[in-house]
Amino acid sequence: MAEARSYRGQSIEDRRRQRRGRFLDAALTLFGRDGYAATSVPAVCKEAGHSSRQFYELFSDREQLLRALYDQLQTESRAAVSDALTAALRDEVGLEALLDAGVGAFVDYYAASPERTRVNFIEAVGVSPDFEEHRHAGRAEWSALLGSVTEAGQEQGLAVATTSPLVWAGYIGAVNALIVERSVTESVTTAEVMDAMRRLLRPGVIG
């Protein structure tokens, strides 16, 4: 197989990944600051430092860019929560510490970036019927993750009740609302959000 062509020591695939990353970073900045509806493809290209031709080599349109960014945020936040919960289970901590590990990782991920919060919980809502189906599938992945953690906790003897996917879906919706509330109300603190999430977990979800 012939080697991939390169430019200045970089393969074509590496250059495409870098350009894609630049477009995603630009989208996070602009969608998170100005909003999805107010941001044009030319504005994204200018922010990313690439041409519209290079944009359309990677994305069919602005909505596909938003979906790619949404997926990146979802993947990163799920990984943060999963890693925190896995570590807590490995250390065989108590139930309260386990809950705080997962909730804290989620809150911290979005607290670190107002742009992440706006894109994920505001700008990505109601974009199109297809996008709403995509978001629904993403919530199902969260439900599966939380369900697997519940099972692991039960295996370790923690007092965790079996919870249905429907209940998890309700909890996820409430959590999303709390994250948005914190982003739009300056007086709401991270500690208050954490406390509210704990209250929602007990007794409606955990036991």
N, C-alpha and C positions, 0 to 999 in steps of 0.2 A: 504494500500500500504506500502510495506516495505521501511524503510528509506534507502537512498543511502549510500553506504559504504563510510567510511571516513578514512583518514590517517593523524595522527597528528592534528586532529580537522578540517581538510579540506575535503570537499566532492570531489568525483571524478570529478564532473563537474567543480568545482572551480579550481582544479589542471589543468584540460585540458585548461581552459580559461587562466590561468597563463602561461602555456607552449606556447599556441598559441600567447600570447602577447610577450613572449620572442623571438619566431621565427620571428614575425613581426618586432620587434625592431632590431633584427639582420639583417633582410633583408633590412630595411631602411638604416642601417649603411653601409652594404656591397654593395648593389645595388647603393646606393647614392654616395659611395666613389670609388669603383672599377668598377661598371657597372654590369648589369645583366648577360651579356654573359661571363664575366670573373669570375663570382661567382658560385661555385659548391654547391651542397647540403651539402657535408661534411664541407665546410667552414661555411655555415650558422649554421649547428649543433654545430660546435666548438664555434662560436661567441655566440650562444644562451645558450650554456652549457647543451645541451640535446643530446640524441642519435639519430641516423638515424631512429631507430625503432619508437621513439616518433615522429619524423618528419612525417613519412609516416602514422602514426595514424591520423594525422590532415590534411595533404596535399597529393594529389596524385602525384604531381611532383613540380618542381621548378616554372613552369609557373603558377600553381594554387596559389602558395605562392605570386608571383608577383601580380596576380589579386586581392588577398585578401588585399595586401598592397595598391594597387591602389584604391580599393574600400574604404579603410579606409581613405585615403587622400582626396578622393572625398567627402565622407560623412562629414568629419571634415571641409573642406573648404566651402562646401555648407551651413553647419550649421552656420559657422562664418558669412558668408554673409547674410544669412536669418535672423539671430539674430540681426545683425547691421541694416538691412533694416526695420525689424519689429519695433525695438526701435525708429528709425527715423520717421517712419510713425505714431507711437503712439504719439510721441512728436509734430507731425504736423509741421515738419521743412519745409523749402523751398526746391525747386527742387535741387539746387546746393548742399545743405547739405545732401540731400537724396542720390545723386549720390556719393558724397565723402564718405558717410558711407559705402555703398556697395563696392565701388572700394577699399577703404582703408582697409576694412576687408580682402578682397581677397589678396591684395598685402602684407599686414602684415603677413598673414598666411604663405605664401611661403618665404617671406624675412626672417622669423625666422629660416628657415632651408634650406640650400643649397641642402641637401639630398632629401628633399621633392620635390624641383624643378626638380632635375635631374631624380628622379624616375617617377614623374607624367608626365613630359613634354618631356623627352628624352628616358629613358629606356623602358617605356611602349609602345612606338610607334613602330609599325611594327613587333611585336613579333610573331604574327600568325594571320591568317584570323579570327579565333574565337575571339581573343583578340581585333582585330579592330572592330568587330561587337559590342563587349562589350563596347568599348570606345565610339562608335557612340551612343549607348543607354544612356551612361552617359551624353553626350553632350545634348541629348534630355531632360534629367532631368534639366540641367542648363537652357535650353530655357524655360521650363515650369515655373521654379522659376522666371526668369526674366520677363516672360509674366505676371505672377500673380502680381508681384510688380508694373508693368506698370498699370495694371487694378486698383490696390489699389490706386496708385497715382492719376489716373484720377478721382476716386470717391472722393478724397479729393480736387479736383479742381486744381491739378497741371497741368502745360502745358506739358503733356506727350503724345506723339503720339502713336497710335496703331502700333505695330511692329510685323511683321510676324516671325514665327519660323526660316525661311530661313535667314532672316537678323540677327536674334540673333545668328544663327550658324556661320555666317561670323564674327560677333563681337567676339564671343568666341574664334575662331581661331586666330584672331588678338591679343587678350589679352594673349593667351598662348604664342604667339611669343614674345610679350613684356616681359613676365616673364622670358623666356629663355634668351633673350638678356641681361637683367639685370644680370642674373647669370653668363654669360660668358664675360661680358664687365665691368670691374671694374669702369670705369669712369661714367657709367650710374647710376644715383641716383634714390631712391624711389620717390622723388618729380617729377623727369622727367617722370617716368613710370606713375605716377598718372595723370600728365598733358596730356600725350599721350592718356590715356584711356578716359579722359574727351573729348578730341578732336574727338575721334572715336565715342563717344556717340552722339555728336552734329556735323552736323545735320543728319548723316546717320541713326542713330538708334532712337534717342529720338524725334526729330522734324524736 
